[in-house]
Amino acid sequence: ETLANKTDCSVRTVNAAVRALKQTGEIVVAGLADGKNKYVFVLQMHPDFPVIMKEVFYIDTEQIAELNAGQVAEQ
């Protein structure tokens, strides 16, 4: 909702954009656990991708592979 307000578009448009980003397979899109629909976008090609995932989400390389498999399955 916040992003929709800041970009002067609908929540539906934001949801569609987030879904499209997930489908690229290039970006990990994750929600924060606070239940407030806050998204974190992480570019998988970033040289520090594994470090970012470990520092932000506390997950290791094996868990990243599982996450990627899950995102592919969602498509």
Phi and psi restraints in degrees (range 20) as a CNS / XPLOR table:
assign (resid 1 and name C) (resid 2 and name N)
       (resid 2 and name CA) (resid 2 and name C) 1.0 -60.7 20.0 2
assign (resid 2 and name N) (resid 2 and name CA)
       (resid 2 and name C) (resid 3 and name N) 1.0 -46.2 20.0 2
assign (resid 2 and name C) (resid 3 and name N)
       (resid 3 and name CA) (resid 3 and name C) 1.0 -63.8 20.0 2
assign (resid 3 and name N) (resid 3 and name CA)
       (resid 3 and name C) (resid 4 and name N) 1.0 -39.0 20.0 2
assign (resid 3 and name C) (resid 4 and name N)
       (resid 4 and name CA) (resid 4 and name C) 1.0 -61.5 20.0 2
assign (resid 4 and name N) (resid 4 and name CA)
       (resid 4 and name C) (resid 5 and name N) 1.0 -44.1 20.0 2
assign (resid 4 and name C) (resid 5 and name N)
       (resid 5 and name CA) (resid 5 and name C) 1.0 -64.6 20.0 2
assign (resid 5 and name N) (resid 5 and name CA)
       (resid 5 and name C) (resid 6 and name N) 1.0 -42.9 20.0 2
assign (resid 5 and name C) (resid 6 and name N)
       (resid 6 and name CA) (resid 6 and name C) 1.0 -68.4 20.0 2
assign (resid 6 and name N) (resid 6 and name CA)
       (resid 6 and name C) (resid 7 and name N) 1.0 -27.3 20.0 2
assign (resid 6 and name C) (resid 7 and name N)
       (resid 7 and name CA) (resid 7 and name C) 1.0 -103.3 20.0 2
assign (resid 7 and name N) (resid 7 and name CA)
       (resid 7 and name C) (resid 8 and name N) 1.0 4.2 20.0 2
assign (resid 7 and name C) (resid 8 and name N)
       (resid 8 and name CA) (resid 8 and name C) 1.0 55.2 20.0 2
assign (resid 8 and name N) (resid 8 and name CA)
       (resid 8 and name C) (resid 9 and name N) 1.0 47.8 20.0 2
assign (resid 8 and name C) (resid 9 and name N)
       (resid 9 and name CA) (resid 9 and name C) 1.0 -138.4 20.0 2
assign (resid 9 and name N) (resid 9 and name CA)
       (resid 9 and name C) (resid 10 and name N) 1.0 177.9 20.0 2
assign (resid 9 and name C) (resid 10 and name N)
       (resid 10 and name CA) (resid 10 and name C) 1.0 -83.8 20.0 2
assign (resid 10 and name N) (resid 10 and name CA)
       (resid 10 and name C) (resid 11 and name N) 1.0 159.7 20.0 2
assign (resid 10 and name C) (resid 11 and name N)
       (resid 11 and name CA) (resid 11 and name C) 1.0 -61.3 20.0 2
assign (resid 11 and name N) (resid 11 and name CA)
       (resid 11 and name C) (resid 12 and name N) 1.0 -36.8 20.0 2
assign (resid 11 and name C) (resid 12 and name N)
       (resid 12 and name CA) (resid 12 and name C) 1.0 -60.0 20.0 2
assign (resid 12 and name N) (resid 12 and name CA)
       (resid 12 and name C) (resid 13 and name N) 1.0 -40.4 20.0 2
assign (resid 12 and name C) (resid 13 and name N)
       (resid 13 and name CA) (resid 13 and name C) 1.0 -65.4 20.0 2
assign (resid 13 and name N) (resid 13 and name CA)
       (resid 13 and name C) (resid 14 and name N) 1.0 -42.0 20.0 2
assign (resid 13 and name C) (resid 14 and name N)
       (resid 14 and name CA) (resid 14 and name C) 1.0 -62.4 20.0 2
assign (resid 14 and name N) (resid 14 and name CA)
       (resid 14 and name C) (resid 15 and name N) 1.0 -45.4 20.0 2
assign (resid 14 and name C) (resid 15 and name N)
       (resid 15 and name CA) (resid 15 and name C) 1.0 -60.8 20.0 2
assign (resid 15 and name N) (resid 15 and name CA)
       (resid 15 and name C) (resid 16 and name N) 1.0 -40.2 20.0 2
assign (resid 15 and name C) (resid 16 and name N)
       (resid 16 and name CA) (resid 16 and name C) 1.0 -65.7 20.0 2
assign (resid 16 and name N) (resid 16 and name CA)
       (resid 16 and name C) (resid 17 and name N) 1.0 -39.7 20.0 2
assign (resid 16 and name C) (resid 17 and name N)
       (resid 17 and name CA) (resid 17 and name C) 1.0 -65.8 20.0 2
assign (resid 17 and name N) (resid 17 and name CA)
       (resid 17 and name C) (resid 18 and name N) 1.0 -42.7 20.0 2
assign (resid 17 and name C) (resid 18 and name N)
       (resid 18 and name CA) (resid 18 and name C) 1.0 -62.7 20.0 2
assign (resid 18 and name N) (resid 18 and name CA)
       (resid 18 and name C) (resid 19 and name N) 1.0 -43.8 20.0 2
assign (resid 18 and name C) (resid 19 and name N)
       (resid 19 and name CA) (resid 19 and name C) 1.0 -61.1 20.0 2
assign (resid 19 and name N) (resid 19 and name CA)
       (resid 19 and name C) (resid 20 and name N) 1.0 -42.6 20.0 2
assign (resid 19 and name C) (resid 20 and name N)
       (resid 20 and name CA) (resid 20 and name C) 1.0 -64.4 20.0 2
assign (resid 20 and name N) (resid 20 and name CA)
       (resid 20 and name C) (resid 21 and name N) 1.0 -39.2 20.0 2
assign (resid 20 and name C) (resid 21 and name N)
       (resid 21 and name CA) (resid 21 and name C) 1.0 -63.2 20.0 2
assign (resid 21 and name N) (resid 21 and name CA)
       (resid 21 and name C) (resid 22 and name N) 1.0 -43.2 20.0 2
assign (resid 21 and name C) (resid 22 and name N)
       (resid 22 and name CA) (resid 22 and name C) 1.0 -59.3 20.0 2
assign (resid 22 and name N) (resid 22 and name CA)
       (resid 22 and name C) (resid 23 and name N) 1.0 -41.4 20.0 2
assign (resid 22 and name C) (resid 23 and name N)
       (resid 23 and name CA) (resid 23 and name C) 1.0 -68.6 20.0 2
assign (resid 23 and name N) (resid 23 and name CA)
       (resid 23 and name C) (resid 24 and name N) 1.0 -18.7 20.0 2
assign (resid 23 and name C) (resid 24 and name N)
       (resid 24 and name CA) (resid 24 and name C) 1.0 -67.6 20.0 2
assign (resid 24 and name N) (resid 24 and name CA)
       (resid 24 and name C) (resid 25 and name N) 1.0 -26.8 20.0 2
assign (resid 24 and name C) (resid 25 and name N)
       (resid 25 and name CA) (resid 25 and name C) 1.0 75.7 20.0 2
assign (resid 25 and name N) (resid 25 and name CA)
       (resid 25 and name C) (resid 26 and name N) 1.0 0.6 20.0 2
assign (resid 25 and name C) (resid 26 and name N)
       (resid 26 and name CA) (resid 26 and name C) 1.0 -95.2 20.0 2
assign (resid 26 and name N) (resid 26 and name CA)
       (resid 26 and name C) (resid 27 and name N) 1.0 -18.8 20.0 2
assign (resid 26 and name C) (resid 27 and name N)
       (resid 27 and name CA) (resid 27 and name C) 1.0 -129.0 20.0 2
assign (resid 27 and name N) (resid 27 and name CA)
       (resid 27 and name C) (resid 28 and name N) 1.0 132.0 20.0 2
assign (resid 27 and name C) (resid 28 and name N)
       (resid 28 and name CA) (resid 28 and name C) 1.0 -87.6 20.0 2
assign (resid 28 and name N) (resid 28 and name CA)
       (resid 28 and name C) (resid 29 and name N) 1.0 126.4 20.0 2
assign (resid 28 and name C) (resid 29 and name N)
       (resid 29 and name CA) (resid 29 and name C) 1.0 -114.1 20.0 2
assign (resid 29 and name N) (resid 29 and name CA)
       (resid 29 and name C) (resid 30 and name N) 1.0 121.0 20.0 2
assign (resid 29 and name C) (resid 30 and name N)
       (resid 30 and name CA) (resid 30 and name C) 1.0 -133.9 20.0 2
assign (resid 30 and name N) (resid 30 and name CA)
       (resid 30 and name C) (resid 31 and name N) 1.0 147.9 20.0 2
assign (resid 30 and name C) (resid 31 and name N)
       (resid 31 and name CA) (resid 31 and name C) 1.0 -95.8 20.0 2
assign (resid 31 and name N) (resid 31 and name CA)
       (resid 31 and name C) (resid 32 and name N) 1.0 146.2 20.0 2
assign (resid 31 and name C) (resid 32 and name N)
       (resid 32 and name CA) (resid 32 and name C) 1.0 -75.1 20.0 2
assign (resid 32 and name N) (resid 32 and name CA)
       (resid 32 and name C) (resid 33 and name N) 1.0 156.0 20.0 2
assign (resid 32 and name C) (resid 33 and name N)
       (resid 33 and name CA) (resid 33 and name C) 1.0 -80.9 20.0 2
assign (resid 33 and name N) (resid 33 and name CA)
       (resid 33 and name C) (resid 34 and name N) 1.0 5.8 20.0 2
assign (resid 33 and name C) (resid 34 and name N)
       (resid 34 and name CA) (resid 34 and name C) 1.0 -81.0 20.0 2
assign (resid 34 and name N) (resid 34 and name CA)
       (resid 34 and name C) (resid 35 and name N) 1.0 -3.0 20.0 2
assign (resid 34 and name C) (resid 35 and name N)
       (resid 35 and name CA) (resid 35 and name C) 1.0 74.7 20.0 2
assign (resid 35 and name N) (resid 35 and name CA)
       (resid 35 and name C) (resid 36 and name N) 1.0 16.2 20.0 2
assign (resid 35 and name C) (resid 36 and name N)
       (resid 36 and name CA) (resid 36 and name C) 1.0 -108.6 20.0 2
assign (resid 36 and name N) (resid 36 and name CA)
       (resid 36 and name C) (resid 37 and name N) 1.0 22.2 20.0 2
assign (resid 36 and name C) (resid 37 and name N)
       (resid 37 and name CA) (resid 37 and name C) 1.0 54.1 20.0 2
assign (resid 37 and name N) (resid 37 and name CA)
       (resid 37 and name C) (resid 38 and name N) 1.0 42.8 20.0 2
assign (resid 37 and name C) (resid 38 and name N)
       (resid 38 and name CA) (resid 38 and name C) 1.0 -95.5 20.0 2
assign (resid 38 and name N) (resid 38 and name CA)
       (resid 38 and name C) (resid 39 and name N) 1.0 129.0 20.0 2
assign (resid 38 and name C) (resid 39 and name N)
       (resid 39 and name CA) (resid 39 and name C) 1.0 -103.4 20.0 2
assign (resid 39 and name N) (resid 39 and name CA)
       (resid 39 and name C) (resid 40 and name N) 1.0 149.1 20.0 2
assign (resid 39 and name C) (resid 40 and name N)
       (resid 40 and name CA) (resid 40 and name C) 1.0 -121.8 20.0 2
assign (resid 40 and name N) (resid 40 and name CA)
       (resid 40 and name C) (resid 41 and name N) 1.0 130.5 20.0 2
assign (resid 40 and name C) (resid 41 and name N)
       (resid 41 and name CA) (resid 41 and name C) 1.0 -112.6 20.0 2
assign (resid 41 and name N) (resid 41 and name CA)
       (resid 41 and name C) (resid 42 and name N) 1.0 126.0 20.0 2
assign (resid 41 and name C) (resid 42 and name N)
       (resid 42 and name CA) (resid 42 and name C) 1.0 -126.9 20.0 2
assign (resid 42 and name N) (resid 42 and name CA)
       (resid 42 and name C) (resid 43 and name N) 1.0 120.9 20.0 2
assign (resid 42 and name C) (resid 43 and name N)
       (resid 43 and name CA) (resid 43 and name C) 1.0 -74.4 20.0 2
assign (resid 43 and name N) (resid 43 and name CA)
       (resid 43 and name C) (resid 44 and name N) 1.0 119.9 20.0 2
assign (resid 43 and name C) (resid 44 and name N)
       (resid 44 and name CA) (resid 44 and name C) 1.0 -66.0 20.0 2
assign (resid 44 and name N) (resid 44 and name CA)
       (resid 44 and name C) (resid 45 and name N) 1.0 -25.2 20.0 2
assign (resid 44 and name C) (resid 45 and name N)
       (resid 45 and name CA) (resid 45 and name C) 1.0 -79.5 20.0 2
assign (resid 45 and name N) (resid 45 and name CA)
       (resid 45 and name C) (resid 46 and name N) 1.0 -7.6 20.0 2
assign (resid 45 and name C) (resid 46 and name N)
       (resid 46 and name CA) (resid 46 and name C) 1.0 -60.4 20.0 2
assign (resid 46 and name N) (resid 46 and name CA)
       (resid 46 and name C) (resid 47 and name N) 1.0 134.5 20.0 2
assign (resid 46 and name C) (resid 47 and name N)
       (resid 47 and name CA) (resid 47 and name C) 1.0 -58.8 20.0 2
assign (resid 47 and name N) (resid 47 and name CA)
       (resid 47 and name C) (resid 48 and name N) 1.0 -26.0 20.0 2
assign (resid 47 and name C) (resid 48 and name N)
       (resid 48 and name CA) (resid 48 and name C) 1.0 -102.7 20.0 2
assign (resid 48 and name N) (resid 48 and name CA)
       (resid 48 and name C) (resid 49 and name N) 1.0 21.9 20.0 2
assign (resid 48 and name C) (resid 49 and name N)
       (resid 49 and name CA) (resid 49 and name C) 1.0 -51.2 20.0 2
assign (resid 49 and name N) (resid 49 and name CA)
       (resid 49 and name C) (resid 50 and name N) 1.0 -50.8 20.0 2
assign (resid 49 and name C) (resid 50 and name N)
       (resid 50 and name CA) (resid 50 and name C) 1.0 -61.5 20.0 2
assign (resid 50 and name N) (resid 50 and name CA)
       (resid 50 and name C) (resid 51 and name N) 1.0 -36.5 20.0 2
assign (resid 50 and name C) (resid 51 and name N)
       (resid 51 and name CA) (resid 51 and name C) 1.0 -67.8 20.0 2
assign (resid 51 and name N) (resid 51 and name CA)
       (resid 51 and name C) (resid 52 and name N) 1.0 -43.8 20.0 2
assign (resid 51 and name C) (resid 52 and name N)
       (resid 52 and name CA) (resid 52 and name C) 1.0 -59.9 20.0 2
assign (resid 52 and name N) (resid 52 and name CA)
       (resid 52 and name C) (resid 53 and name N) 1.0 -46.2 20.0 2
assign (resid 52 and name C) (resid 53 and name N)
       (resid 53 and name CA) (resid 53 and name C) 1.0 -62.7 20.0 2
assign (resid 53 and name N) (resid 53 and name CA)
       (resid 53 and name C) (resid 54 and name N) 1.0 -37.9 20.0 2
assign (resid 53 and name C) (resid 54 and name N)
       (resid 54 and name CA) (resid 54 and name C) 1.0 -70.2 20.0 2
assign (resid 54 and name N) (resid 54 and name CA)
       (resid 54 and name C) (resid 55 and name N) 1.0 -42.6 20.0 2
assign (resid 54 and name C) (resid 55 and name N)
       (resid 55 and name CA) (resid 55 and name C) 1.0 -73.6 20.0 2
assign (resid 55 and name N) (resid 55 and name CA)
       (resid 55 and name C) (resid 56 and name N) 1.0 -36.9 20.0 2
assign (resid 55 and name C) (resid 56 and name N)
       (resid 56 and name CA) (resid 56 and name C) 1.0 -88.8 20.0 2
assign (resid 56 and name N) (resid 56 and name CA)
       (resid 56 and name C) (resid 57 and name N) 1.0 -42.9 20.0 2
assign (resid 56 and name C) (resid 57 and name N)
       (resid 57 and name CA) (resid 57 and name C) 1.0 -111.5 20.0 2
assign (resid 57 and name N) (resid 57 and name CA)
       (resid 57 and name C) (resid 58 and name N) 1.0 -3.1 20.0 2
assign (resid 57 and name C) (resid 58 and name N)
       (resid 58 and name CA) (resid 58 and name C) 1.0 57.7 20.0 2
assign (resid 58 and name N) (resid 58 and name CA)
       (resid 58 and name C) (resid 59 and name N) 1.0 40.5 20.0 2
assign (resid 58 and name C) (resid 59 and name N)
       (resid 59 and name CA) (resid 59 and name C) 1.0 -122.0 20.0 2
assign (resid 59 and name N) (resid 59 and name CA)
       (resid 59 and name C) (resid 60 and name N) 1.0 148.8 20.0 2
assign (resid 59 and name C) (resid 60 and name N)
       (resid 60 and name CA) (resid 60 and name C) 1.0 -98.1 20.0 2
assign (resid 60 and name N) (resid 60 and name CA)
       (resid 60 and name C) (resid 61 and name N) 1.0 -177.2 20.0 2
assign (resid 60 and name C) (resid 61 and name N)
       (resid 61 and name CA) (resid 61 and name C) 1.0 -58.2 20.0 2
assign (resid 61 and name N) (resid 61 and name CA)
       (resid 61 and name C) (resid 62 and name N) 1.0 -41.0 20.0 2
assign (resid 61 and name C) (resid 62 and name N)
       (resid 62 and name CA) (resid 62 and name C) 1.0 -63.4 20.0 2
assign (resid 62 and name N) (resid 62 and name CA)
       (resid 62 and name C) (resid 63 and name N) 1.0 -42.2 20.0 2
assign (resid 62 and name C) (resid 63 and name N)
       (resid 63 and name CA) (resid 63 and name C) 1.0 -68.4 20.0 2
assign (resid 63 and name N) (resid 63 and name CA)
       (resid 63 and name C) (resid 64 and name N) 1.0 -32.5 20.0 2
assign (resid 63 and name C) (resid 64 and name N)
       (resid 64 and name CA) (resid 64 and name C) 1.0 -62.6 20.0 2
assign (resid 64 and name N) (resid 64 and name CA)
       (resid 64 and name C) (resid 65 and name N) 1.0 -43.0 20.0 2
assign (resid 64 and name C) (resid 65 and name N)
       (resid 65 and name CA) (resid 65 and name C) 1.0 -60.7 20.0 2
assign (resid 65 and name N) (resid 65 and name CA)
       (resid 65 and name C) (resid 66 and name N) 1.0 -41.0 20.0 2
assign (resid 65 and name C) (resid 66 and name N)
       (resid 66 and name CA) (resid 66 and name C) 1.0 -65.1 20.0 2
assign (resid 66 and name N) (resid 66 and name CA)
       (resid 66 and name C) (resid 67 and name N) 1.0 -40.3 20.0 2
assign (resid 66 and name C) (resid 67 and name N)
       (resid 67 and name CA) (resid 67 and name C) 1.0 -62.0 20.0 2
assign (resid 67 and name N) (resid 67 and name CA)
       (resid 67 and name C) (resid 68 and name N) 1.0 -45.5 20.0 2
assign (resid 67 and name C) (resid 68 and name N)
       (resid 68 and name CA) (resid 68 and name C) 1.0 -61.2 20.0 2
assign (resid 68 and name N) (resid 68 and name CA)
       (resid 68 and name C) (resid 69 and name N) 1.0 -41.5 20.0 2
assign (resid 68 and name C) (resid 69 and name N)
       (resid 69 and name CA) (resid 69 and name C) 1.0 -62.3 20.0 2
assign (resid 69 and name N) (resid 69 and name CA)
       (resid 69 and name C) (resid 70 and name N) 1.0 -39.0 20.0 2
assign (resid 69 and name C) (resid 70 and name N)
       (resid 70 and name CA) (resid 70 and name C) 1.0 -65.7 20.0 2
assign (resid 70 and name N) (resid 70 and name CA)
       (resid 70 and name C) (resid 71 and name N) 1.0 -39.9 20.0 2
assign (resid 70 and name C) (resid 71 and name N)
       (resid 71 and name CA) (resid 71 and name C) 1.0 -68.2 20.0 2
assign (resid 71 and name N) (resid 71 and name CA)
       (resid 71 and name C) (resid 72 and name N) 1.0 -37.3 20.0 2
assign (resid 71 and name C) (resid 72 and name N)
       (resid 72 and name CA) (resid 72 and name C) 1.0 -65.2 20.0 2
assign (resid 72 and name N) (resid 72 and name CA)
       (resid 72 and name C) (resid 73 and name N) 1.0 -40.4 20.0 2
assign (resid 72 and name C) (resid 73 and name N)
       (resid 73 and name CA) (resid 73 and name C) 1.0 -64.3 20.0 2
assign (resid 73 and name N) (resid 73 and name CA)
       (resid 73 and name C) (resid 74 and name N) 1.0 -32.1 20.0 2
assign (resid 73 and name C) (resid 74 and name N)
       (resid 74 and name CA) (resid 74 and name C) 1.0 -66.5 20.0 2
assign (resid 74 and name N) (resid 74 and name CA)
       (resid 74 and name C) (resid 75 and name N) 1.0 -28.1 20.0 2
